[in-house]
């Protein structure tokens, strides 16, 4: 039999094998297992955006740092997956129509961060922001001036091409 994957509610009966001997999914079956956990095929894992929460001491406007929960919306590492804003969880798009994709030219418009602190057992994340300033406000950290300048130059070059 061909190697394939099944959810817990799929069976190994003859109706699930096509004329060519390969297996296809049934459109009337849902994509969850018996415990209600969403089933994701092995080759598609990591394609979905995920949310994590870390606890950090963050100071706003020079006040005493306070312990705050910070939600992080992760973008996938796979090419052609939508780019998600790390603060809002909304996919970036141009004119509300064309979504920005991982590996595309539109990455130049954004500030990309690889979050690798392992705080609260959070795995390495791929985070996208509008600017380095948004990143600083979101996570309460400081970005070097030369990195900010490089980002702004890259965004200006992008704007010259696309606007």
N, C-alpha and C positions, 0 to 999 in steps of 0.2 A: 504494500500500500504506500502511496505517496506520503511523504512527511508533511504534516499540516498541523494546524492548531484548531482547537475547539473550545467553546465556552462550555461550562458545566451542563448547559441545557441542550447542547447539540449531541447527536448520536452518530454512530458510525454506520448508519444504514445506507442502502443503495441509492436512496433518493438524493443524497447529498453529493454524489459523484456524478460529474457531467459525462458526456459522450467521450471526452478526451482523456478521462481518467484523473482529472484534477478535481479538487474540491472547491466549491463556491459557497458563499454564505447565503442563508435564507433571508429574504427581505422581511419576513413576518416575525423573525426572532429578535428579541432585544439584545443589547450589547452588555448585559450585566449577568453576573453569576447568581447563584442561589442566595448568597449573603447580601446581594444588592451592590456589590463592588463592581465598578465599571471595568469591563474587559478591554485590554489594549493589546493587540498583537505584538509579538516580540520586535518585529521590524518597524513598528510605529511608536514604540515607547520613547519618550522624550520629545515627541512632536507637540504635545499639548502644553499650554502654559500652566505654570503652577504658582501657588502662593505660599510664602513662608513668613513667619513673624519672628523678629529678633527683639531683644530688650536692650536698650542702650541709654546711656546718660547723655541727653542732648540739651544744649543751651540755646535759647532764642533771644536775640537782641541784648546779649551780654548779661543775661540773668543767670542765676545759679543753676547749674545743670540739674535736670530732673530725669528720673527714670521714666522712659516712655517705650511703648510698644511701637515698633516700626514694621509695617507690612511691606513685603518685597514681592513684586510680580515678576517672575522669571520668564525670559524668552527662551525658546528652544535653541539647541545648538545646530539643528539640522537646516541645511540650505532650503530655501523657499518656504520656510515656516514664517508666520507673521511676526513682526517685531512688536512687542508689547511695552508700553510705558511702565517703568518700574514703580512709579508713584500711583498712577490711576488704574492700571490694569487694562487700559483701552488700547487696542491695536492702532498703531500709527497708520495714517493714510494721507494721500495727497488729494485735495479737493473732495474728500469724503468718498472717493470712488476707488482709486488704486491703492491697495494696501502695500506698505513697505514690507519687504521680505528679507530674511536673513541671507547674506551673501550678495545682495543687490547693491546698486549704486546709491540707493537712498540711505544706506548706513552712514554715508559721509555727512548727512544732515544732523546726525545725532551724536551724543556723547555715550560711548560704550564702556562699561565697567565689568570686569570679571571679579565677582565677590567671592573671595576664598578664605574668609576668616574662620569658618567652622563654628561660629557662635551658635549655641543652642542646637548643635548637631545639624545645622543647615548645610547641605552639600554646596559645592561650587556653583554659583549662579551667573547667568548672562543677563546683565541689567542694562537697559537703555534709558537715557534721559534726554530732555530737550537741550540742555546745556550743562556745563560743569557746575554752574551756580545752583541748578535744581538738585544736582547730586549732593552738593554741600548742605543744602537746606534739609534734604530728605534724611541723610544719614549722620548729619552733624559732624562732618569731617572737613578738612581743608585740602584743596587741590593747588598744586604749585602753579605759579603765574605763567611759566613757560608752557605748561600743558594746556592751560586755558587759552593762551595765544594761539597755539597750534590748532586747537579745536575750532576757534573762531575763524582762523584762516581757511581751514578745510570747509567750514560751513559757508563762508563767503564764496569760495570756488564752486561749491554745489549750487548756490543761489544763482551765480552767473550762468551756469549751464542750463538750469531748469526754469528760471523765471524770465 
